[in-house]
Amino acid sequence: MKPSRRHTISVAVVESDPVRYVGLRAILSSERDIQVRSATVASVVQSQNDHVIVLAVDRGTVFLNAMATLKTRQPGVRIIVTGPENRDEDVLRAIAAGAKGYVSEEASPAEFKKAVREVHAGSVWLPRRVLATFIERSTYIARVSHSRKETIISSRERQVLRLLVAGCSNREIAKELGIIERTVKAHVAQLLRKIGVPNRIALSVHAVTHSLLEPQQ
């Protein structure tokens, strides 16, 4: 007997590599309560039936733009990002952009299916190692910034910060913003001093946990 439609999890996979899509479909379609379809960002925006979106991570602004579009047009949708193993920066920028889960490309079929169900149910799915690191760094940053006044950053610094969280290098940030790389380095150094953190990863965590990517009122 087929599962009731209201209990079926509709998963849209946004994946440009057809081989990877076939692999993901084979993993998820083996479950009677999961329906899988190939999708684009545009088709997901037009659909009202997708419960979970599986999105492949990439570096730079393409990924951020896709996430921003999905979260703006479909704010209730739950997004799982897939990407390489042991890439903390990718996990951080996925969370910053609004993802509810991050699953390694090397994850087992059982882990991937569990992640889909957990995210669909409203939970967050992250590798334990990354989650522990995230909490540790967030706690450290909270201690450092506890006695500080609200950090004021300029609109240009916020642009740099957003691209930094996206995993862009100084050269990529410079190209995106139309400025020289030395200026980017100066902005990053200024952000590190203002916020009082030791490195770019800690800066990314602080940006995520303190909503510094949003315009200040």
Secondary structure, 3 states (H helix, E strand, C coil): CCCCHHHCEEEEEECCCHHHHHHHHHHHCCCCCEEEEECCHHHHHHCCCCCEEEEECCCCHHHHHHHHHHHHHCCCCEEEEEECCCCHHHHHHHHHCCCCEEEECCCCHHHHHHHHHHHHCCCCECCHHHHHHHHHHHHHHHHHHCCCCCCCCCHHHHHHHHHHHCCCCHHHHHHHHCCCHHHHHHHHHHHHHHHCCCCHHHHHHHHHHCCCCCCCC
